[in-house]
Amino acid sequence: MGNFAQLQSCEFNFRHRFPGKNTLMQNVEELQQYVDSLTKESVLSSQTVVAAPECLPAPCFPEIIMKVLGVVTEHEWEDLTDRARNYLKWITVKAEAIDELAPQPLHTTTRGFELLAIDRDGNSFGEIVERSQELGIPSVLVRFASLIATFLTVRLLRQQMERDREVMPSLTFSQNVDANYLNYPRTLKTLLELFPEYKEMFYFEINEEITEDYLTTIRALADDLGIRLALDDTNKMNINVHHKLLDLADWVKIDFEATANLEQQLLSGYGEKIILHFEEYALGARSPVIVFEGLSETSPLKVFFEQRWKQIDTVLYFQSRERIPVPPWNKYFGLIQDYHDDKYGLFYKGLIDEQ
């Protein structure tokens, strides 16, 4: 029995409520055919909409999310009120660019995007959780809805670039994975298998809330599905979890609060200690990439790393929600703050007619 098969007996979600395994398999097979059809641009674009004229013109996938969740989380979906379903099916994603920092490149190069859930009004994850609680939506459904929107947004981007005859560089797209996903490993497995591109293009960020109880699940998902991992908010992560997952992580991320603290240390004259610390960390973690979140274009810490980082075995990247994307991504992503003064990040703007 494989690692993942051993986990299935421990999953405490809705599966025992299905009328039978054969019915589930038939539904999933039909769903797979439907999702596969979305690889055709005409099919996906016909089912992609903007919520309303006054809303952020980001792509939403209400019919697709409704169909997918209606199969992979059948009874949870059925238990929702009409208002709850209507809110959940309009969940989409925003992006934050992850660009190369040091050793200093000749030109700023985007290496990936983190994709984060927003609702149709542009509200971020914390506000989505509050609204979902009011509507009685289980947390896991919010996570799965955003994961579906993530995969579909990347499909849209790839299709538009192919239409524009733009070569899509090797990119990494990442999304946070927390205990709400890992409590449903079989459902997560089913969902990932519907979108095979996750193996090629996605990292799943394991956040600081993950405890040692989930290590077996994470390793099983990585081994059986080929999932690639980044460790998110590592400065807050349980030290044992951190050490036991380092061998699986291609990226290690430093959160915006720790980045801000480092900047204060730099301004207080501790630059040499910062460099020494991360040189030792890079050597010990054996991570090829360290990502600093919340680092702006004009940050003294950014300039410092550009000038002082010489380790060629570990590359530094930086991520910010307030930067205009570099070419060619400025053609495909717009700034949310151009539409909402108090909200930040990038949105896929392929639905806007700029002619």
C-alpha positions as a Python dict, from the first residue, in 0.01 Angstrom:
ca = {
    (1, 'M'): (0, 0, 0),
    (2, 'G'): (145, 341, -96),
    (3, 'N'): (195, 632, 141),
    (4, 'F'): (-108, 815, 12),
    (5, 'A'): (-333, 510, 34),
    (6, 'Q'): (-244, 478, 402),
    (7, 'L'): (-362, 833, 464),
    (8, 'Q'): (-703, 786, 309),
    (9, 'S'): (-837, 590, 604),
    (10, 'C'): (-752, 885, 829),
    (11, 'E'): (-937, 1146, 628),
    (12, 'F'): (-1228, 1271, 831),
    (13, 'N'): (-1420, 1454, 563),
    (14, 'F'): (-1739, 1381, 375),
    (15, 'R'): (-1638, 1064, 190),
    (16, 'H'): (-1831, 826, 412),
    (17, 'R'): (-2145, 1010, 308),
    (18, 'F'): (-2120, 928, -62),
    (19, 'P'): (-2370, 669, -187),
    (20, 'G'): (-2090, 457, -330),
    (21, 'K'): (-1736, 457, -464),
    (22, 'N'): (-1844, 377, -818),
    (23, 'T'): (-2075, 678, -825),
    (24, 'L'): (-1792, 901, -707),
    (25, 'M'): (-1551, 762, -965),
    (26, 'Q'): (-1803, 810, -1245),
    (27, 'N'): (-1863, 1169, -1136),
    (28, 'V'): (-1490, 1240, -1117),
    (29, 'E'): (-1428, 1086, -1460),
    (30, 'E'): (-1700, 1305, -1612),
    (31, 'L'): (-1558, 1606, -1429),
    (32, 'Q'): (-1210, 1526, -1564),
    (33, 'Q'): (-1345, 1535, -1920),
    (34, 'Y'): (-1507, 1871, -1850),
    (35, 'V'): (-1191, 2020, -1694),
    (36, 'D'): (-980, 1885, -1982),
    (37, 'S'): (-1206, 2072, -2225),
    (38, 'L'): (-1103, 2394, -2051),
    (39, 'T'): (-754, 2362, -2200),
    (40, 'K'): (-915, 2496, -2519),
    (41, 'E'): (-908, 2875, -2512),
    (42, 'S'): (-1255, 2917, -2661),
    (43, 'V'): (-1408, 2691, -2396),
    (44, 'L'): (-1235, 2848, -2096),
    (45, 'S'): (-1282, 3209, -2212),
    (46, 'S'): (-1654, 3147, -2267),
    (47, 'Q'): (-1688, 3052, -1900),
    (48, 'T'): (-1473, 3333, -1760),
    (49, 'V'): (-1645, 3653, -1649),
    (50, 'V'): (-1602, 3972, -1450),
    (51, 'A'): (-1832, 3993, -1149),
    (52, 'A'): (-1994, 4333, -1224),
    (53, 'P'): (-1901, 4666, -1387),
    (54, 'E'): (-1810, 4828, -1054),
    (55, 'C'): (-1595, 4533, -942),
    (56, 'L'): (-1228, 4472, -1006),
    (57, 'P'): (-1204, 4340, -1367),
    (58, 'A'): (-1031, 4021, -1257),
    (59, 'P'): (-1131, 3686, -1412),
    (60, 'C'): (-1388, 3485, -1219),
    (61, 'F'): (-1505, 3131, -1287),
    (62, 'P'): (-1841, 3088, -1111),
    (63, 'E'): (-1981, 2808, -1327),
    (64, 'I'): (-1657, 2609, -1321),
    (65, 'I'): (-1605, 2643, -946),
    (66, 'M'): (-1967, 2540, -889),
    (67, 'K'): (-1928, 2228, -1105),
    (68, 'V'): (-1593, 2120, -958),
    (69, 'L'): (-1687, 2174, -594),
    (70, 'G'): (-2022, 2008, -660),
    (71, 'V'): (-1834, 1683, -729),
    (72, 'V'): (-1517, 1688, -516),
    (73, 'T'): (-1693, 1832, -209),
    (74, 'E'): (-2042, 1715, -293),
    (75, 'H'): (-2217, 1714, 43),
    (76, 'E'): (-2040, 2018, 186),
    (77, 'W'): (-2148, 2205, -126),
    (78, 'E'): (-2506, 2077, -100),
    (79, 'D'): (-2524, 2182, 265),
    (80, 'L'): (-2454, 2549, 180),
    (81, 'T'): (-2728, 2807, 146),
    (82, 'D'): (-2783, 2972, -192),
    (83, 'R'): (-2621, 3291, -60),
    (84, 'A'): (-2314, 3098, 56),
    (85, 'R'): (-2276, 2918, -279),
    (86, 'N'): (-2315, 3246, -465),
    (87, 'Y'): (-2038, 3405, -258),
    (88, 'L'): (-1803, 3109, -283),
    (89, 'K'): (-1827, 3059, -660),
    (90, 'W'): (-1698, 3414, -721),
    (91, 'I'): (-1370, 3360, -532),
    (92, 'T'): (-1074, 3442, -754),
    (93, 'V'): (-704, 3529, -706),
    (94, 'K'): (-464, 3819, -714),
    (95, 'A'): (-89, 3795, -769),
    (96, 'E'): (236, 3925, -624),
    (97, 'A'): (543, 3915, -847),
    (98, 'I'): (855, 3734, -727),
    (99, 'D'): (1164, 3882, -894),
    (100, 'E'): (1533, 3800, -891),
    (101, 'L'): (1734, 4008, -644),
    (102, 'A'): (2089, 3876, -598),
    (103, 'P'): (2345, 3799, -717),
    (104, 'Q'): (2236, 4114, -899),
    (105, 'P'): (2101, 4034, -1248),
    (106, 'L'): (2165, 4256, -1549),
    (107, 'H'): (1792, 4309, -1582),
    (108, 'T'): (1513, 4253, -1331),
    (109, 'T'): (1365, 3914, -1410),
    (110, 'T'): (1037, 3774, -1279),
    (111, 'R'): (1076, 3417, -1154),
    (112, 'G'): (721, 3358, -1040),
    (113, 'F'): (400, 3483, -881),
    (114, 'E'): (233, 3402, -553),
    (115, 'L'): (-143, 3374, -607),
    (116, 'L'): (-367, 3477, -318),
    (117, 'A'): (-744, 3451, -275),
    (118, 'I'): (-969, 3755, -317),
    (119, 'D'): (-1345, 3785, -350),
    (120, 'R'): (-1523, 3971, -629),
    (121, 'D'): (-1498, 4298, -435),
    (122, 'G'): (-1121, 4262, -409),
    (123, 'N'): (-1125, 4173, -39),
    (124, 'S'): (-828, 3967, 78),
    (125, 'F'): (-814, 3637, 260),
    (126, 'G'): (-878, 3762, 614),
    (127, 'E'): (-1195, 3938, 504),
    (128, 'I'): (-1301, 3634, 302),
    (129, 'V'): (-1269, 3415, 613),
    (130, 'E'): (-1486, 3656, 814),
    (131, 'R'): (-1755, 3668, 546),
    (132, 'S'): (-1743, 3290, 505),
    (133, 'Q'): (-1798, 3238, 875),
    (134, 'E'): (-2103, 3465, 859),
    (135, 'L'): (-2240, 3256, 572),
    (136, 'G'): (-2156, 2920, 730),
    (137, 'I'): (-1900, 2823, 464),
    (138, 'P'): (-1644, 2564, 584),
    (139, 'S'): (-1289, 2695, 564),
    (140, 'V'): (-1178, 2411, 338),
    (141, 'L'): (-1425, 2514, 66),
    (142, 'V'): (-1269, 2861, 53),
    (143, 'R'): (-925, 2703, 9),
    (144, 'F'): (-1039, 2467, -266),
    (145, 'A'): (-1228, 2745, -449),
    (146, 'S'): (-915, 2961, -452),
    (147, 'L'): (-702, 2669, -571),
    (148, 'I'): (-938, 2609, -863),
    (149, 'A'): (-928, 2981, -949),
    (150, 'T'): (-547, 2969, -929),
    (151, 'F'): (-517, 2689, -1185),
    (152, 'L'): (-772, 2849, -1418),
    (153, 'T'): (-606, 3192, -1403),
    (154, 'V'): (-273, 3040, -1504),
    (155, 'R'): (-446, 2853, -1789),
    (156, 'L'): (-593, 3183, -1909),
    (157, 'L'): (-252, 3351, -1894),
    (158, 'R'): (-83, 3071, -2086),
    (159, 'Q'): (-358, 3070, -2351),
    (160, 'Q'): (-335, 3446, -2402),
    (161, 'M'): (43, 3432, -2434),
    (162, 'E'): (13, 3156, -2693),
    (163, 'R'): (-238, 3369, -2884),
    (164, 'D'): (4, 3664, -2868),
    (165, 'R'): (285, 3432, -2981),
    (166, 'E'): (477, 3516, -2666),
    (167, 'V'): (706, 3248, -2532),
    (168, 'M'): (609, 3180, -2172),
    (169, 'P'): (931, 3165, -1970),
    (170, 'S'): (984, 2902, -1706),
    (171, 'L'): (776, 3036, -1418),
    (172, 'T'): (675, 2920, -1075),
    (173, 'F'): (330, 2992, -937),
    (174, 'S'): (278, 2937, -566),
    (175, 'Q'): (-16, 2923, -330),
    (176, 'N'): (-35, 2877, 44),
    (177, 'V'): (-134, 2534, 177),
    (178, 'D'): (-248, 2511, 538),
    (179, 'A'): (-406, 2253, 764),
    (180, 'N'): (-747, 2307, 604),
    (181, 'Y'): (-611, 2143, 289),
    (182, 'L'): (-411, 1877, 466),
    (183, 'N'): (-710, 1757, 668),
    (184, 'Y'): (-861, 1653, 332),
    (185, 'P'): (-573, 1476, 155),
    (186, 'R'): (-787, 1260, -75),
    (187, 'T'): (-996, 1557, -189),
    (188, 'L'): (-678, 1756, -248),
    (189, 'K'): (-536, 1466, -448),
    (190, 'T'): (-850, 1447, -663),
    (191, 'L'): (-843, 1820, -728),
    (192, 'L'): (-474, 1823, -820),
    (193, 'E'): (-521, 1535, -1062),
    (194, 'L'): (-787, 1739, -1244),
    (195, 'F'): (-519, 2000, -1321),
    (196, 'P'): (-200, 1813, -1420),
    (197, 'E'): (-7, 2136, -1481),
    (198, 'Y'): (43, 2174, -1105),
    (199, 'K'): (344, 1941, -1128),
    (200, 'E'): (509, 2154, -1392),
    (201, 'M'): (445, 2505, -1268),
    (202, 'F'): (338, 2512, -904),
    (203, 'Y'): (497, 2527, -562),
    (204, 'F'): (278, 2479, -260),
    (205, 'E'): (376, 2701, 31),
    (206, 'I'): (368, 2522, 365),
    (207, 'N'): (294, 2791, 620),
    (208, 'E'): (401, 2849, 978),
    (209, 'E'): (81, 2704, 1129),
    (210, 'I'): (163, 2350, 1018),
    (211, 'T'): (250, 2121, 1309),
    (212, 'E'): (447, 1796, 1321),
    (213, 'D'): (116, 1605, 1302),
    (214, 'Y'): (100, 1689, 931),
    (215, 'L'): (451, 1586, 829),
    (216, 'T'): (344, 1238, 717),
    (217, 'T'): (63, 1382, 501),
    (218, 'I'): (295, 1638, 343),
    (219, 'R'): (559, 1380, 262),
    (220, 'A'): (299, 1143, 118),
    (221, 'L'): (162, 1416, -109),
    (222, 'A'): (513, 1510, -218),
    (223, 'D'): (615, 1149, -285),
    (224, 'D'): (297, 1023, -449),
    (225, 'L'): (195, 1332, -647),
    (226, 'G'): (528, 1499, -714),
    (227, 'I'): (422, 1818, -537),
    (228, 'R'): (697, 2077, -503),
    (229, 'L'): (719, 2278, -182),
    (230, 'A'): (822, 2617, -53),
    (231, 'L'): (846, 2686, 320),
    (232, 'D'): (650, 3004, 394),
    (233, 'D'): (705, 3237, 691),
    (234, 'T'): (995, 3022, 806),
    (235, 'N'): (1090, 3274, 1076),
    (236, 'K'): (764, 3179, 1254),
    (237, 'M'): (763, 2807, 1175),
    (238, 'N'): (804, 2534, 1434),
    (239, 'I'): (1176, 2454, 1432),
    (240, 'N'): (1120, 2076, 1409),
    (241, 'V'): (878, 2114, 1117),
    (242, 'H'): (1125, 2347, 950),
    (243, 'H'): (1416, 2105, 976),
    (244, 'K'): (1213, 1800, 875),
    (245, 'L'): (1082, 1962, 557),
    (246, 'L'): (1397, 2138, 440),
    (247, 'D'): (1498, 1847, 218),
    (248, 'L'): (1170, 1884, 25),
    (249, 'A'): (1177, 2263, -12),
    (250, 'D'): (1309, 2436, -322),
    (251, 'W'): (1225, 2781, -186),
    (252, 'V'): (1243, 2926, 165),
    (253, 'K'): (1042, 3244, 230),
    (254, 'I'): (1095, 3519, 488),
    (255, 'D'): (772, 3700, 574),
    (256, 'F'): (716, 4076, 546),
    (257, 'E'): (740, 4136, 921),
    (258, 'A'): (1081, 3967, 942),
    (259, 'T'): (1192, 4156, 630),
    (260, 'A'): (1093, 4486, 792),
    (261, 'N'): (1283, 4388, 1107),
    (262, 'L'): (1593, 4309, 898),
    (263, 'E'): (1570, 4650, 739),
    (264, 'Q'): (1566, 4813, 1082),
    (265, 'Q'): (1872, 4610, 1181),
    (266, 'L'): (2047, 4721, 863),
    (267, 'L'): (1973, 5087, 937),
    (268, 'S'): (2107, 5031, 1291),
    (269, 'G'): (2444, 4919, 1153),
    (270, 'Y'): (2410, 4540, 1161),
    (271, 'G'): (2458, 4478, 789),
    (272, 'E'): (2755, 4245, 835),
    (273, 'K'): (2561, 4027, 1080),
    (274, 'I'): (2270, 4006, 834),
    (275, 'I'): (2495, 3885, 554),
    (276, 'L'): (2671, 3634, 781),
    (277, 'H'): (2340, 3502, 913),
    (278, 'F'): (2194, 3433, 569),
    (279, 'E'): (2519, 3292, 434),
    (280, 'E'): (2519, 3041, 720),
    (281, 'Y'): (2147, 2977, 678),
    (282, 'A'): (2184, 2918, 303),
    (283, 'L'): (2465, 2672, 368),
    (284, 'G'): (2277, 2486, 641),
    (285, 'A'): (1939, 2483, 465),
    (286, 'R'): (2090, 2390, 128),
    (287, 'S'): (1810, 2595, -28),
    (288, 'P'): (1871, 2720, -382),
    (289, 'V'): (1633, 3015, -329),
    (290, 'I'): (1547, 3250, -41),
    (291, 'V'): (1252, 3486, -101),
    (292, 'F'): (1209, 3809, 97),
    (293, 'E'): (845, 3915, 113),
    (294, 'G'): (744, 4280, 142),
    (295, 'L'): (1066, 4418, -6),
    (296, 'S'): (1003, 4732, -211),
    (297, 'E'): (1195, 4853, -514),
    (298, 'T'): (1358, 5136, -316),
    (299, 'S'): (1424, 4943, 3),
    (300, 'P'): (1772, 4993, 155),
    (301, 'L'): (1776, 4618, 231),
    (302, 'K'): (1718, 4540, -139),
    (303, 'V'): (2010, 4765, -240),
    (304, 'F'): (2226, 4612, 33),
    (305, 'F'): (2166, 4254, -86),
    (306, 'E'): (2223, 4354, -449),
    (307, 'Q'): (2563, 4495, -358),
    (308, 'R'): (2677, 4244, -98),
    (309, 'W'): (2531, 3900, -175),
    (310, 'K'): (2796, 3687, -346),
    (311, 'Q'): (2677, 3330, -278),
    (312, 'I'): (2619, 3171, -618),
    (313, 'D'): (2468, 2851, -481),
    (314, 'T'): (2173, 3035, -325),
    (315, 'V'): (1981, 3298, -518),
    (316, 'L'): (1779, 3572, -346),
    (317, 'Y'): (1436, 3676, -475),
    (318, 'F'): (1206, 3952, -352),
    (319, 'Q'): (827, 3978, -346),
    (320, 'S'): (611, 4287, -311),
    (321, 'R'): (244, 4369, -356),
    (322, 'E'): (299, 4731, -463),
    (323, 'R'): (526, 4703, -769),
    (324, 'I'): (432, 4737, -1134),
    (325, 'P'): (528, 4409, -1303),
    (326, 'V'): (830, 4410, -1533),
    (327, 'P'): (794, 4325, -1907),
    (328, 'P'): (640, 4119, -2049),
    (329, 'W'): (417, 4076, -1744),
    (330, 'N'): (298, 4439, -1744),
    (331, 'K'): (101, 4339, -2054),
    (332, 'Y'): (-90, 4074, -1863),
    (333, 'F'): (-114, 4204, -1505),
    (334, 'G'): (-248, 4533, -1372),
    (335, 'L'): (-230, 4701, -1031),
    (336, 'I'): (-530, 4650, -804),
    (337, 'Q'): (-458, 4987, -642),
    (338, 'D'): (-546, 5156, -971),
    (339, 'Y'): (-904, 5044, -897),
    (340, 'H'): (-911, 5038, -515),
    (341, 'D'): (-705, 5285, -311),
    (342, 'D'): (-692, 5059, -6),
    (343, 'K'): (-619, 4723, -176),
    (344, 'Y'): (-290, 4600, -321),
    (345, 'G'): (-148, 4341, -556),
    (346, 'L'): (-175, 4243, -921),
    (347, 'F'): (-468, 4104, -1115),
    (348, 'Y'): (-479, 3927, -1449),
    (349, 'K'): (-612, 4193, -1686),
    (350, 'G'): (-672, 3979, -1994),
    (351, 'L'): (-1046, 4048, -1980),
    (352, 'I'): (-1000, 4422, -2029),
    (353, 'D'): (-1038, 4549, -2385),
    (354, 'E'): (-750, 4796, -2412),
    (355, 'Q'): (-791, 4859, -2783),
}
